[in-house]
Amino acid sequence: MLKKHIIPCTVILSLLVMAQVFAYTLPKVKTTTTTPTKKDNPTPIVTKSEEPEFTLAQLAFAEETLPIGDDRVSNKMMRVLASFSYRNVQTNRLHRKAAEWFPIVEPILAAYGIPNDFKYMPLVESGLRGGTSPKGASGYWQFMPGTARMYGLKVNSKVDERKNLKKSTIAAAKYIKELYGIFNNWALVAAAYNVGDGHMKKQINRQNQDNYFKMKLNRETGGYVYKLISMKEIMENPVRNGYKTQKALIAYTENQSSTVE
């Protein structure tokens, strides 16, 4: 009888000992997160997911984004943007001109209720080439003589106010605002500024399409808004597009101001 009682007691004692062992060795699950100490992780590790990545979804003109999932639009945007890279443009004049022009252009656009992104239009219109076009367009906003006079600019043998930044910007703001009253879309307004409102209305009716990015237009107009977006991108993110750091740009432009027109 004694032996029968010893065996169950031994089993019970063994189970109690094992329970104490597991209660001591198993770690408790922590419900709060802790910041790794220098000893735990002496070198911070930045994973690819934590790095900011550039995507076409970040690009827009006057808050109008590119159509998502359209390979034709995406490929065209990347081609035009690549043409504005430092490797191809290889000049910081644009940044210097922006620093000179934007403080004058921005408040005028704002006063007429025009999106700030239109400030890049003079850089595309005259900043890349300058002078007078073969068709006769001239000045910061590349006005034709007749259009310039329609919006209050003097253009004659003695004076050409297309080359006055403030006056020509006021004229451009009036014209752009008028175009918006016709098209009610800023991308179409920019395209119409380039090709003319009559031609733009004709293409919209002919194609039964009023989305600029989905329309088939002539080479220059079809790429015009893409150029504006690209100009905006290199102005706002110069380093990402191969240009110098902002500090280096300031030093560069100060050194080059006497030699660059």
C-alpha positions in Angstrom: 0.0 0.0 0.0 2.8 2.4 0.8 4.4 1.8 -2.6 1.1 2.6 -4.4 1.0 6.0 -2.6 4.7 6.8 -3.3 4.3 6.6 -7.1 1.5 9.2 -7.4 3.3 11.5 -5.0 6.4 11.3 -7.1 4.5 12.1 -10.3 2.8 15.1 -8.6 6.1 16.4 -7.2 7.8 16.1 -10.7 5.0 18.1 -12.3 5.3 20.8 -9.7 9.0 21.1 -10.3 8.6 21.3 -14.1 5.9 24.0 -13.8 8.3 26.1 -11.7 11.1 25.7 -14.2 8.9 26.8 -17.2 7.5 29.7 -15.2 11.1 30.9 -14.7 12.5 30.4 -18.1 9.8 31.5 -20.5 10.0 35.2 -21.3 7.1 37.5 -20.9 5.6 39.0 -24.0 6.1 42.8 -24.1 3.2 44.9 -25.3 5.2 48.2 -25.7 7.9 49.0 -28.2 11.3 50.3 -27.1 13.9 52.3 -28.9 17.1 50.2 -29.5 20.0 51.4 -27.5 23.4 52.2 -29.0 24.6 48.9 -27.6 21.8 47.0 -29.2 22.2 48.7 -32.6 25.2 50.9 -32.9 24.6 51.7 -36.6 21.1 52.8 -37.7 19.9 50.7 -40.6 17.7 52.5 -43.2 15.8 50.0 -45.3 14.7 50.7 -48.8 11.1 51.1 -47.7 12.1 54.0 -45.4 13.9 55.9 -48.2 11.8 58.5 -50.1 11.1 57.2 -53.6 10.3 59.3 -56.6 7.2 58.4 -58.5 5.2 59.9 -61.3 2.3 60.3 -58.8 4.3 63.2 -57.2 4.1 65.2 -60.5 1.2 67.5 -61.2 0.4 70.8 -62.8 -1.9 73.2 -61.1 -3.0 70.3 -58.9 -3.9 68.2 -61.9 -2.1 64.9 -61.7 -1.1 62.5 -64.5 -3.6 59.8 -65.4 -2.8 56.7 -63.3 -1.9 53.5 -65.2 -1.5 55.1 -68.7 1.8 53.8 -70.0 1.8 56.2 -72.9 1.5 59.2 -70.6 4.0 57.8 -68.1 6.6 57.0 -70.8 6.2 60.5 -72.3 6.5 62.2 -69.0 9.8 60.3 -68.2 11.2 61.2 -71.6 10.5 64.9 -71.2 11.7 65.0 -67.6 14.9 63.2 -68.6 15.5 66.0 -71.2 15.5 68.5 -68.4 18.1 66.7 -66.3 21.3 68.4 -65.5 23.1 66.1 -67.9 21.2 67.4 -70.8 20.4 71.1 -69.9 23.8 71.5 -68.2 23.1 75.1 -66.9 22.1 76.7 -63.7 20.8 79.9 -65.4 17.3 78.6 -65.0 17.7 78.7 -61.2 19.1 82.2 -61.3 16.3 83.4 -63.5 13.8 81.8 -61.2 15.2 83.7 -58.3 15.0 87.0 -60.2 11.6 86.5 -61.9 9.4 84.6 -59.3 9.2 87.4 -56.7 7.6 89.6 -59.5 5.5 86.9 -61.2 4.0 85.1 -58.2 2.1 88.0 -56.6 0.6 89.0 -60.0 -0.6 85.5 -60.7 -2.1 85.3 -57.2 -3.9 88.6 -57.7 -5.7 87.2 -60.8 -6.5 83.9 -59.1 -4.1 81.9 -61.3 -2.3 78.8 -59.9 1.3 79.4 -58.8 2.5 76.7 -61.2 2.0 79.1 -64.1 5.1 80.9 -62.9 7.1 78.2 -64.7 5.7 79.2 -68.0 8.1 82.1 -68.7 11.0 79.7 -67.9 9.7 77.3 -70.6 8.7 80.1 -73.0 11.8 82.3 -72.9 14.2 80.9 -70.2 15.4 78.0 -72.4 15.9 79.9 -75.6 15.2 83.7 -75.2 15.0 86.2 -78.1 12.2 86.3 -80.7 10.7 83.2 -82.3 10.6 82.7 -86.1 6.8 83.5 -85.9 7.5 86.8 -84.1 6.7 85.9 -80.5 8.9 87.7 -78.0 9.5 88.6 -74.4 9.2 86.7 -71.1 5.8 85.2 -72.0 6.5 85.0 -75.8 3.6 87.2 -76.9 2.8 87.7 -80.6 2.6 91.5 -81.3 -1.1 91.4 -82.0 -2.0 89.4 -78.8 0.3 91.6 -76.7 -1.6 94.8 -77.9 -4.9 93.1 -77.2 -3.9 92.8 -73.5 -2.6 96.3 -73.0 1.1 96.1 -74.0 2.8 98.7 -76.2 4.6 97.1 -79.1 6.1 99.4 -81.8 9.4 100.5 -83.3 10.3 102.5 -80.2 9.0 100.4 -77.3 8.3 96.7 -76.7 6.6 96.0 -73.4 6.7 92.3 -74.0 10.2 92.6 -72.6 9.0 94.3 -69.4 8.6 91.5 -66.8 5.9 93.1 -64.7 3.8 94.5 -67.5 4.0 91.4 -69.6 3.1 89.2 -66.6 0.0 91.3 -66.0 -1.0 90.9 -69.7 -0.3 87.1 -69.5 -2.4 86.9 -66.3 -5.4 88.5 -68.1 -5.0 86.2 -71.0 -4.7 83.1 -68.9 -7.7 84.1 -66.8 -9.7 84.6 -70.0 -8.7 81.2 -71.3 -9.8 79.6 -68.1 -13.2 81.1 -68.6 -13.3 79.1 -71.9 -11.8 75.8 -70.9 -12.3 75.5 -67.2 -9.2 73.4 -66.9 -5.7 74.6 -66.2 -3.9 72.0 -68.3 -6.1 72.9 -71.3 -5.5 76.6 -70.6 -1.7 76.0 -70.7 -2.0 74.1 -74.0 -4.3 76.8 -75.4 -1.8 79.5 -74.4 0.7 77.6 -76.6 -1.4 76.8 -79.6 -4.3 79.3 -79.5 -7.8 79.0 -78.1 -9.4 78.6 -81.5 -7.2 75.6 -82.4 -7.6 74.0 -79.0 -11.5 74.2 -79.1 -11.4 72.7 -82.6 -9.3 69.7 -81.4 -11.5 69.2 -78.3 -14.6 69.0 -80.6 -12.9 66.9 -83.2 -11.6 64.4 -80.7 -14.6 64.5 -78.3 -12.0 64.7 -75.6 -11.2 67.4 -73.0 -8.4 65.6 -71.0 -5.2 67.2 -72.2 -3.1 64.1 -71.4 -5.4 61.9 -73.5 -5.6 64.2 -76.5 -3.5 63.8 -79.7 -2.0 67.2 -80.4 0.9 68.6 -82.5 4.4 67.8 -81.2 5.0 71.2 -79.5 1.6 71.5 -77.8 1.4 67.9 -77.0 4.6 68.2 -75.0 4.0 71.7 -73.6 2.4 70.8 -70.2 4.9 68.0 -69.8 7.6 70.6 -70.1 5.9 72.8 -67.5 5.8 69.9 -65.1 9.4 69.0 -65.8 10.5 72.6 -65.2 8.6 72.7 -61.9 10.2 69.4 -60.9 13.8 70.6 -61.5 13.1 74.0 -59.8 11.6 72.4 -56.7 13.9 69.4 -56.5 17.1 70.3 -58.2 19.4 67.8 -56.4 17.1 64.9 -57.2 17.5 65.8 -60.8 21.2 66.1 -60.9 21.6 69.8 -60.2 23.8 71.2 -57.5 22.7 71.7 -53.9 20.9 74.9 -53.1 24.0 76.3 -51.3 26.2 75.5 -54.3 23.6 77.0 -56.6 23.7 80.3 -54.7 27.5 80.4 -54.9 27.4 79.4 -58.6 25.0 82.1 -59.6 26.9 84.8 -57.7 30.0 83.9 -59.5 28.3 83.6 -62.9 26.0 86.7 -62.7 28.5 88.9 -64.5 29.0 86.4 -67.4 25.5 85.0 -67.9 23.0 87.2 -69.7 
